[in-house]
Amino acid sequence: MKPDSIVIKKRYDRLAPYFEGLEAVMEGLFFKNWRKRLWAKVEGHHILEVGVGTGKNFDFYPVDARMTAIDFSPEMLKQATNKKARKAVSVELNLMDVQSLDFADNSFDTIIGSFVFCSVPLPVKGLKELYRVCKPGGQVLLLEHVLSSKPVIAKTMNFINPAIVALVGANINRNTVKNIKACGFALVRIDERSGDIIKLIEARK
Ligand SMILES: C[S@@+](CC[C@H](N)C(=O)[O-])C[C@H]1O[C@@H](n2cnc3c(N)ncnc32)[C@H](O)[C@@H]1O
């Protein structure tokens, strides 16, 4: 694992027990609705969730799907494992880095992630892995916060980004739409309900 990845993984390991508490207000006000919109777009039977975290998306898993989920932080995955048992969720959880997925090419109908590519150390490498393991005609669905298109806000975001990375391991200045467009998908579209910073991205292989 590259040194950067070790640092970011450790940030999430440290945050894991407090993660849901820290996000509770934003979750109730905004994220929950966005998760509903994201998961409403899932298609097919074999679904991969990347960066599963503490399992906040478990409530949205389609009941008849074969679910696989990965995260590279053992402590986040431990929270997800506990929640899986508590809620009797049917999912195979794996400790894995999205930058080097241990799955065969063309494996999944839908690959999905929420607020993950803000912290993946090499985001284009990770996004290319999603392309690789996605079936032809399958889709990648991402809910991400990105750098604002408004120059003054973008400048502020760039300025405070190092402090945010040091605190929680997430970058607030990623250009995930541009990044995914560089990965070979046949079509990339942004859900029209997306705002300047929160983007619901749909990519078709
Ligand atoms: C901000 S949290 C979001 C968790 C969850 N998706 C949610 O919506 O609450 C980001 C998650 O991505 C994971 N992550 C970051 N980089 C990763 C990588 N390279 N491989 C796998 N997981 C990664 C972190 O460990 C963390 O659990």
The ligand as a Gaussian input file, in Angstrom:
#p B3LYP/6-31G(d) Opt

LIG

0 1
 C      -16.512000       9.617000       4.019000
 S      -16.513000       7.895000       4.249000
 C      -18.065000       7.450000       3.487000
 C      -18.587000       6.121000       3.989000
 C      -19.918000       5.666000       3.367000
 N      -19.803000       5.449000       1.951000
 C      -21.013000       6.679000       3.648000
 O      -21.678000       7.141000       2.711000
 O      -21.225000       6.973000       4.837000
 C      -15.320000       7.336000       3.059000
 C      -15.061000       5.830000       3.150000
 O      -14.268000       5.447000       2.020000
 C      -13.258000       4.565000       2.466000
 N      -12.136000       4.631000       1.531000
 C      -11.363000       5.708000       1.238000
 N      -10.400000       5.371000       0.370000
 C      -10.570000       4.059000       0.099000
 C       -9.869000       3.127000      -0.713000
 N       -8.784000       3.484000      -1.399000
 N      -10.343000       1.854000      -0.782000
 C      -11.439000       1.480000      -0.068000
 N      -12.114000       2.306000       0.750000
 C      -11.697000       3.577000       0.832000
 C      -12.906000       5.069000       3.866000
 O      -12.253000       4.085000       4.635000
 C      -14.295000       5.436000       4.394000
 O      -14.917000       4.343000       5.017000

